[in-house]
Amino acid sequence: MASIEPTHKRRRKGLFANDLRSLLFAFGDVDSPDQETVAALDDILQDFIIDLCYEASRVSRTAHRTKIKVDDFKFAIRKDARKLARVEDLLMLQKVITDAKKIFDDKEGRALAKKNEKERERERERERKKERERENEKMMAAAAAAMANATAMANAAANAAANAAAAAAGNSSDS
């Protein structure tokens, strides 16, 4: 993004310092990172935000609007697919949260919440039924394995008895 105006205007030192320290720690840095590192990242972040706002403002002016819209920001970052996808994910999540809040704010929402709860209960019951079916299948498989094992042992015992009888018959015929 090309800056329209210099980014040194309206800067506040250390605006994101606490958040950046937390992020650095979360990504494996020490608990209290070097102040120069935090300051450098703060400058980079402020430059990015200011440049992005100027670019969105430029897009808005091009469309002959005085107010900047979310779509102007999306247009400004359209070339960075990862950032654009993240923005769209966050916007979708914001809509989900807003809708969830509406459910609990009005009377109609309460009825909708009951309906959703019934649907969730039916889904839980389906899951429990599937779990019972899986358990039954496991028990049937274990029973089949036990039957196969018992059959093999019975066959081995019958073979051993037949061999013993043949050996006894062979010993008695030799005498």
C-alpha positions in Angstrom: 0.0 0.0 0.0 1.3 3.4 -0.9 1.0 6.0 1.7 -1.0 9.0 0.7 0.3 11.1 3.6 3.3 10.6 5.8 2.6 8.1 8.6 4.4 10.0 11.3 1.4 12.2 11.9 -0.9 11.4 14.8 1.5 8.8 16.3 1.4 7.8 19.9 4.4 6.0 21.3 3.7 2.7 22.8 0.1 2.5 21.8 0.1 -1.2 21.3 3.0 -2.0 23.7 1.1 -4.2 26.2 -0.6 -6.2 23.4 2.7 -6.7 21.6 4.4 -7.9 24.8 1.7 -10.4 25.3 1.9 -11.5 21.6 5.7 -11.8 21.8 5.4 -13.9 24.9 2.7 -16.1 23.3 5.0 -16.7 20.4 7.9 -17.9 22.6 9.7 -14.7 23.7 10.6 -14.0 27.3 8.0 -12.6 29.7 9.3 -9.1 29.4 10.8 -8.6 25.9 13.3 -5.9 25.0 11.8 -2.4 24.9 13.5 -1.7 21.6 11.8 -4.8 20.0 8.4 -3.7 21.3 9.0 -0.2 20.1 10.0 -1.3 16.7 7.0 -3.6 16.4 4.7 -0.8 17.6 6.1 1.5 14.9 5.5 -1.2 12.2 2.0 -1.9 13.4 1.1 1.8 13.6 2.5 2.3 10.1 0.5 -0.6 8.8 -2.8 0.6 10.4 -2.3 4.2 9.3 -1.4 3.2 5.7 -4.4 0.8 5.6 -6.7 3.6 6.8 -5.4 6.0 4.2 -5.8 3.4 1.5 -9.4 2.7 2.6 -10.0 6.5 2.7 -8.7 6.8 -0.9 -11.0 4.0 -2.1 -13.9 5.7 -0.4 -13.1 9.1 -2.0 -12.8 7.3 -5.4 -16.3 6.0 -4.9 -17.4 9.5 -4.1 -18.4 8.7 -0.5 -17.5 10.7 2.6 -17.7 7.7 4.9 -15.4 4.8 4.9 -17.1 1.4 4.8 -15.8 -2.1 5.7 -15.7 -2.9 2.0 -13.2 -0.1 1.5 -10.9 -1.9 4.0 -11.5 -5.2 2.3 -10.7 -3.6 -1.1 -7.5 -2.1 0.3 -6.2 -5.6 1.4 -7.6 -7.5 -1.5 -4.1 -8.5 -2.7 -3.2 -10.2 0.6 -5.4 -13.3 0.5 -4.6 -14.4 4.1 -5.5 -11.0 5.6 -8.7 -10.7 3.5 -9.7 -14.2 4.6 -9.1 -13.4 8.3 -11.1 -10.2 8.0 -14.0 -12.1 6.4 -13.8 -14.7 9.2 -13.9 -12.1 11.9 -16.8 -10.3 10.2 -18.7 -13.6 10.0 -17.9 -14.3 13.7 -19.1 -10.8 14.6 -22.4 -11.5 12.9 -22.8 -14.8 14.7 -22.1 -13.1 18.0 -24.6 -10.3 17.3 -27.3 -12.7 16.3 -26.6 -14.8 19.4 -27.0 -11.6 21.5 -30.3 -10.8 19.8 -31.6 -14.2 20.7 -31.5 -13.3 24.4 -32.5 -9.7 24.0 -36.2 -10.0 22.9 -39.2 -12.2 23.5 -39.0 -13.7 20.0 -35.4 -14.5 20.7 -36.5 -16.6 23.7 -38.8 -18.7 21.6 -36.0 -19.1 19.1 -33.7 -20.1 21.9 -36.1 -22.8 23.0 -36.4 -24.0 19.4 -32.6 -24.1 19.1 -32.3 -25.9 22.5 -34.8 -28.5 21.2 -32.7 -29.0 18.1 -29.6 -29.3 20.1 -31.3 -31.9 22.4 -32.4 -33.9 19.3 -28.8 -33.7 18.0 -27.5 -34.9 21.4 -30.0 -37.8 21.4 -28.8 -38.8 17.9 -25.2 -38.7 19.1 -26.1 -40.9 22.1 -27.9 -43.3 19.8 -24.9 -43.5 17.5 -22.7 -44.1 20.5 -24.9 -46.9 21.7 -24.8 -48.4 18.2 -21.0 -48.2 18.2 -20.9 -49.9 21.6 -23.2 -52.6 20.4 -21.0 -53.1 17.3 -17.9 -53.4 19.5 -19.7 -55.9 21.8 -20.8 -57.9 18.8 -17.3 -57.9 17.4 -15.9 -59.0 20.7 -18.6 -61.7 21.0 -17.7 -62.9 17.4 -14.0 -63.0 18.3 -14.8 -64.9 21.5 -16.9 -67.4 19.5 -14.2 -67.8 16.9 -11.6 -68.3 19.7 -13.9 -70.9 21.5 -14.5 -72.7 18.2 -10.8 -72.8 17.5 -10.1 -74.1 21.0 -12.9 -76.8 20.6 -11.4 -77.8 17.3 -8.0 -78.0 18.8 -9.3 -80.1 21.7 -11.2 -82.4 19.3 -8.0 -82.8 17.2 -6.0 -83.5 20.3 -8.6 -86.1 21.5 -8.6 -87.7 18.0 -4.8 -87.8 18.0 -4.8 -89.3 21.5 -7.4 -91.9 20.4 -5.4 -92.7 17.3 -2.2 -93.0 19.3 -4.0 -95.3 21.8 -5.4 -97.4 19.0 -2.0 -97.5 17.4 -0.4 -98.6 20.7 -3.0 -101.3 21.3 -2.7 -102.7 17.7 1.1 -102.8 18.1 0.9 -105.2 21.0 
